[in-house]
């Protein structure tokens, strides 16, 4: 047989070379799997980041809409309050007893209307 004709040192060298090539092939395949897995995980991570960024933008838009609606409501309430203050100021200015130290009948009626 040819194998027995090869000196023992050469046989050992060939056996080690064969094992090294098997080990190299194993490491190459494993590295390729690692690279593929890393690429896939990185793509999933980027997709998740993009989805989170979009969700954040949507939440900001919704919050801005609610803020604008609240600002409009507050502005209307402020106008109503200004109108009420102006109405009371006009009524107080028209009160003939407005300069007295004690309250007159009209002043009491105005105060009673505010309390309701």
Secondary structure by P-SEA (a helix, b strand, c coil): cccccccaaaaaaaaaaaaaaaaaaaaaaaaaaaaaaaaaaaaaaaaaaaaaaaaaaaaaaaaaaaaaaaaaaaaaaaaaaaaaaaaaaaaaaaccccccccccaaaaaaaaaaac
